[in-house]
Amino acid sequence: MAVTTQIHARDLNVTPRLREYVEKKVSKLDRYLPTIEEARVDLAEVKAARSAGDRQVAQLTVRIPGTVLRAEERKDDIFAAVDAVLDKMYRQIERYKGKRWRGRGNGAGAKVVAAAEAAEEASAEALEEPVGSVVRRKRFVVTPMNEAEAQDQMQLLGHDNFFVFYNADTNRINVLYRRKDGDFGLIDPEIG
C-alpha cells in the first residue's frame, strides 16, 4: 500500500522536481512501517533565521493508528533538509517499533472516548470568560493509553513541556508535564 503524502509549502516554491523527490523518499517509509495511514510534509523557507544553515525547514508528520510521529530538520538546502528529516523519522520508527504497544487496556470503546471529550468541552464552556482571546484552537483524536505510553508518545512527538492524553487506567483526560528537575508530573482533574 502506498503512503498518502501531502506536501505543504510556506514561503517556498515547490517545483515538480522537489515534489517528485519528496514523494519518492516518503513512499519508502511504507517499507519500514506498513501501518502508516498518511504522511504530511511541511516545507518552509525561514528568511528571518539567524544562520543561513537554518533557513530551509522540512517537517514530517506520520499518522499511524493511535500514534503520530513528527520530525523537523533545518538545513541550508531544502533537499538536504528532506533527507535529514527522513533519517530522523527512520530512527523514530525504529524506536516506535521497539516499544510494546498495548490496546486500550480497559476495553473502552471510541464512544466512551468521544463522550469524555464532549464532557470536557462542555465543562470548559461553563467556566468564566477568559481575560485574553483565543487565537488558536486545536482539535485532535485522543487515544486511550497508560502513563508509560503517554511518556513515550510525548517523546516521539517532541513535546518538551506537556502532553494531553486519555488515561486508560482512570478513564479520564490527564496532562503529563515535564518538571524543572527532569522528572514528570501528572495532572488528573476531578469534577468538583
URZISUL-V610482 format. One record per helix or strand. SS is the DSSP state (hx for helix, st for strand). FROM is the first residue (numbers start at 1). LEN is the number of residues. If there is no record, write none. Layout:
ss: (SS	SS)
from: (FROM	FROM)
len: (LEN	LEN)
//
This chain:
ss: (st	hx	hx	st	hx	st	st	hx	hx	st	hx	st	st	st)
from: (4	16	29	36	52	56	67	78	110	144	147	162	172	184)
len: (7	12	4	10	3	9	9	21	17	2	11	6	7	4)
//
